[in-house]
Each structure stands twice: as C-alpha cells, then as structure tokens.
C-alpha cells in the first residue's frame, strides 16, 4: 500500500463555485487528485485516490514514477 507521504502533493482551497473544501493533487502522477470538505477529509480521500491510481497503472502495465 502506498502512502500519501511517498509522493509530493499540493493542497489548495477550492472556491465556492468549485464546490468549496480542499483539493489535493500529485504533480508527478497525472490525473491523481482528490478533494474533501476539510483538509483532513481531503488527505484521507487522497490516500484512497493514490492507491487506486497505482492499481490502475499497474493493471494497465504502465510505469509508476
């Protein structure tokens, strides 16, 4: 299982017209991102998104940075 601390990530607040809350993205992993109403929720969701991204890459036979 990969942990969120294994890869650099960015956290930014989402504007109200974007739904509010916080967005976490992984610059080294294209398309890997998640959000949440709080930073804690976003971090939890990002951990799940990271593991799903890794699994999809592995199943597709693609390399993982």
Residue, then its C-alpha position, 0 to 999 in steps of 0.5 A: x500500500x502506498x502512502x500519501x507521504x511517498x509522493x509530493x502533493x499540493x493542497x489548495x482551497x477550492x472556491x465556492x463555485x468549485x464546490x468549496x473544501x480542499x483539493x489535493x493533487x500529485x504533480x508527478x502522477x497525472x490525473x491523481x487528485x482528490x478533494x474533501x470538505x476539510x483538509x483532513x477529509x481531503x488527505x484521507x480521500x487522497x490516500x484512497x485516490x493514490x492507491x487506486x491510481x497505482x492499481x490502475x497503472x499497474x493493471x494497465x502495465x504502465x510505469x509508476x514514477 
